[in-house]
Amino acid sequence: MTAPFRLYNTMTRRVEDFAPADGKTVRLYTCGPTVYSRAHIGNFRTFLFEDLLRRALRLAGWQVEQVMNLTDVDDKIIARAHSAGAGTTIAAITAPATAQFFADRDYLGIEAAERYPRATEFIPQMIALVERLVARGLAYRADDGTVYFAIAKFPTYGRLSRLDMRSIRPGARVAQDDYSKESAQDFAIWKAAKPEDEAAGAAWDSPWGRGRPGWHLECSAMAMALLGETMDLHCGAIDLIFPHHEDEIAQSEGATGATFSRHWCHGEFLLTDGAKMAKRVGNVLTVLDLQQAGVSGAAFRHLIFTTHYRQVLNLTDDALAASSAAVAYIGEFAERLELPETVGATPALAAVAEEMATRVRDALMDDLDAPRALAAVFEFVRAGNAEMDRRGRDPAALARARSGVAFIRDALGVVPPPRPGGLVGLDGTAISEPRGQSGGIDGMDPALAAYVADRLRTRMQARGARDFAAADAIRDELLKRGIAIADSGAGTRWKVVTKVG
Ligand SMILES: [Zn+2]
């Protein structure tokens, strides 16, 4: 019998067994981005933690129904629209930022959630939730038309964040979405519209006058609309515990009387140079920066998974380089398994693949212990390469090793795609590689392939004429263009090597 899935629960501050209430589908809510500019990679550490989580939940045998909201109306978006000039609507800010977010997500190999609700599409549900809270005496309208949640009326307020309720000043109010634990007070769930809100298309009719939802309320309304009054698991970055998730609990449980989420889990920060990565300190790194630095999605995933999600992770150039090298090592092994002359492997290779899959699975079931899973992958590639050197002929063992690689791809997403390359046979015929079960070649430029094949044929002629200086000159010329070559019994194999990593 396999080990149960265990996951830290922020509510109890313990690692606990976790299973979905219905035994089949995990109803998961993950707080998504505020779409007003390109997300920084600190945000993507959180989304990668949640991506690993959904992969692990599937490994545990469950289906996942993940909802990730897109905050497309809030204080920051309206401020951005306002500073972009008169007549700029929030939609003009959020549409390109949303497209950018999805492109960045895909670059990092993050699986798509099942639903991406936009806050502006759930305004009636948000108004209905505010009405319920007002009807139950948990919220009240202030003179300016803003509706506040009265935290003193919700006795369990502060449970998730372990807030000391003795520090609460009754009746004090906070209208903005961001505030600290030290200033916990009645918070705005519906905000009276200001002229900037109207100008940006961020105001709606409500029983309390024109206004817009507060950020905290948006998540409560969308989560309950799509996952029901009680979900299995709610996640986010650690800075969302207070006030965002505390307020989500108050609004949701205050309205329904039911437990909002059965389990809570939060990911730690990504730090660079020891400082919390956030736009407000001007310490921005984006997925575009990673792309421009030649860091692949697989390499960044590897870097993130070298540290447990509940530990602070420091981003350094050395760590990025080490992860780029690590995934290149995994990728080269994956390519080696697909080479046409590889017809089989040793039975021992099948055994190390089995052991790796068991160890990765056990590590992920144990509170998403990704560093331990990566260690098992590394050991598989190291031992696997040693077994490949023995030139075994067992096709079933080779198939098992290939499914081991596919398993790593599914569970962790740290296998880079095959590098473009090819083989020019001894008779001068050009063959594209890699083939086999990894399928075709992405990004192969036919003109490049034709050029390389032509140069390699010329090199073969030079070697045939024993003009080794000319042959070596062609090798150097290709390397300058980012093409590495290797001679084998089947001909000369080439690979694009500048895009490694
Ligand atoms: Zn949220």
Residues whose N, C-alpha, C, O or C-beta is under 5 A from the ligand:
A	BS01	ZN	C31 C219
